[in-house]
Amino acid sequence: MDFITALDMGASALSAERTHINIISMNLANVKTTRTANGGPYRRRSVIMESTPLDADFKTQMRGELDKELRGVRVQAVPVDQRPLKLVYEPGHPDANEDGYVAYPDINVMEEMAALMTAQRGYEANVATVDAVKQMYGKALEINR
C-alpha cells in the first residue's frame, strides 16, 4: 500500500465519522423538539456506513494483488428512526393533543452519548492513522538526503 492510498483510507473514515458525529449532535440538540418545519416532532436519525472503493478504475487495475481489496468508508444513508414517539401528559403545552399529551422524540440521551464517544474514538483513531502516514512520508523523504 502506498502513502496516498493510506491517506485516502483515513480521509474517507474521517469524513464518515464527522457525519456520524454531526447526526448524533442533531439528535441530542432535538431531544425536546415537538415541532419541526415538516410538522410533528423531530425524529431521531442514524448513520449507515458502507465500504467503498478508493480509486478510479485505471489505478485499481495497476495495483498489485495484495492492494486490490483495500477499501475506504462512506456514509450510505441517514435514515429516520421509526421508533414510536414518547407521549408525555402536559395539557398546558401548545403542542398537546386533545387528550393533553405531547409527542416527544424517542431519543435516549445515554445511548446517544455512548454513540458519540464511539464515533469520537473512531475519529481520533483515524487522525492518528493520518498523522502516522504523514510521519512515515516525512521519514521517507529524509532518507534521500
Contacts in CASP RR format, 6 or more apart in sequence:
PFRMAT RR
TARGET T0000
AUTHOR 0000-0000-0000
METHOD contacts of the structure
MODEL  1
MDFITALDMGASALSAERTHINIISMNLANVKTTRTANGGPYRRRSVIME
STPLDADFKTQMRGELDKELRGVRVQAVPVDQRPLKLVYEPGHPDANEDG
YVAYPDINVMEEMAALMTAQRGYEANVATVDAVKQMYGKALEINR
1 66 0 8 1.000
1 67 0 8 1.000
1 70 0 8 1.000
3 133 0 8 1.000
3 136 0 8 1.000
3 137 0 8 1.000
3 140 0 8 1.000
5 54 0 8 1.000
5 55 0 8 1.000
5 67 0 8 1.000
5 70 0 8 1.000
6 129 0 8 1.000
6 133 0 8 1.000
7 130 0 8 1.000
7 133 0 8 1.000
8 54 0 8 1.000
8 55 0 8 1.000
8 72 0 8 1.000
9 54 0 8 1.000
9 70 0 8 1.000
9 71 0 8 1.000
9 72 0 8 1.000
9 129 0 8 1.000
10 72 0 8 1.000
10 126 0 8 1.000
10 129 0 8 1.000
10 130 0 8 1.000
11 130 0 8 1.000
12 52 0 8 1.000
12 54 0 8 1.000
12 72 0 8 1.000
12 73 0 8 1.000
12 74 0 8 1.000
13 72 0 8 1.000
13 73 0 8 1.000
13 122 0 8 1.000
13 126 0 8 1.000
13 129 0 8 1.000
14 123 0 8 1.000
14 126 0 8 1.000
14 127 0 8 1.000
14 130 0 8 1.000
15 74 0 8 1.000
15 75 0 8 1.000
16 47 0 8 1.000
16 49 0 8 1.000
16 73 0 8 1.000
16 74 0 8 1.000
16 75 0 8 1.000
17 119 0 8 1.000
17 122 0 8 1.000
17 123 0 8 1.000
17 126 0 8 1.000
18 123 0 8 1.000
19 47 0 8 1.000
19 75 0 8 1.000
19 78 0 8 1.000
20 47 0 8 1.000
20 49 0 8 1.000
20 75 0 8 1.000
20 115 0 8 1.000
20 119 0 8 1.000
21 116 0 8 1.000
21 119 0 8 1.000
21 120 0 8 1.000
21 123 0 8 1.000
23 45 0 8 1.000
23 46 0 8 1.000
23 47 0 8 1.000
23 78 0 8 1.000
24 112 0 8 1.000
24 115 0 8 1.000
24 116 0 8 1.000
24 119 0 8 1.000
25 116 0 8 1.000
26 45 0 8 1.000
27 44 0 8 1.000
27 45 0 8 1.000
27 105 0 8 1.000
27 107 0 8 1.000
27 112 0 8 1.000
28 107 0 8 1.000
28 109 0 8 1.000
28 112 0 8 1.000
28 113 0 8 1.000
28 116 0 8 1.000
30 42 0 8 1.000
30 105 0 8 1.000
30 107 0 8 1.000
31 104 0 8 1.000
31 105 0 8 1.000
31 107 0 8 1.000
31 109 0 8 1.000
32 104 0 8 1.000
33 41 0 8 1.000
33 42 0 8 1.000
33 105 0 8 1.000
34 40 0 8 1.000
34 41 0 8 1.000
34 42 0 8 1.000
34 93 0 8 1.000
34 95 0 8 1.000
34 102 0 8 1.000
34 103 0 8 1.000
34 104 0 8 1.000
35 41 0 8 1.000
35 95 0 8 1.000
36 42 0 8 1.000
40 95 0 8 1.000
40 103 0 8 1.000
41 85 0 8 1.000
41 95 0 8 1.000
41 103 0 8 1.000
41 104 0 8 1.000
41 105 0 8 1.000
42 105 0 8 1.000
43 80 0 8 1.000
43 81 0 8 1.000
43 105 0 8 1.000
44 80 0 8 1.000
44 81 0 8 1.000
44 83 0 8 1.000
44 105 0 8 1.000
44 106 0 8 1.000
44 107 0 8 1.000
45 78 0 8 1.000
45 79 0 8 1.000
45 80 0 8 1.000
45 81 0 8 1.000
46 78 0 8 1.000
46 79 0 8 1.000
46 81 0 8 1.000
47 75 0 8 1.000
47 77 0 8 1.000
47 78 0 8 1.000
48 75 0 8 1.000
48 76 0 8 1.000
48 77 0 8 1.000
48 78 0 8 1.000
48 79 0 8 1.000
49 73 0 8 1.000
49 74 0 8 1.000
49 75 0 8 1.000
49 76 0 8 1.000
50 73 0 8 1.000
50 74 0 8 1.000
50 76 0 8 1.000
51 71 0 8 1.000
51 72 0 8 1.000
51 73 0 8 1.000
52 71 0 8 1.000
52 72 0 8 1.000
52 73 0 8 1.000
52 74 0 8 1.000
53 60 0 8 1.000
53 71 0 8 1.000
53 72 0 8 1.000
54 70 0 8 1.000
54 71 0 8 1.000
54 72 0 8 1.000
55 63 0 8 1.000
60 68 0 8 1.000
81 106 0 8 1.000
83 106 0 8 1.000
84 106 0 8 1.000
85 103 0 8 1.000
85 104 0 8 1.000
85 105 0 8 1.000
85 106 0 8 1.000
86 103 0 8 1.000
86 104 0 8 1.000
86 105 0 8 1.000
86 106 0 8 1.000
87 101 0 8 1.000
87 102 0 8 1.000
87 103 0 8 1.000
87 104 0 8 1.000
88 101 0 8 1.000
88 102 0 8 1.000
88 104 0 8 1.000
89 100 0 8 1.000
89 101 0 8 1.000
89 102 0 8 1.000
90 96 0 8 1.000
90 100 0 8 1.000
90 101 0 8 1.000
90 102 0 8 1.000
91 100 0 8 1.000
92 100 0 8 1.000
93 100 0 8 1.000
93 102 0 8 1.000
95 102 0 8 1.000
95 103 0 8 1.000
96 102 0 8 1.000
97 103 0 8 1.000
END
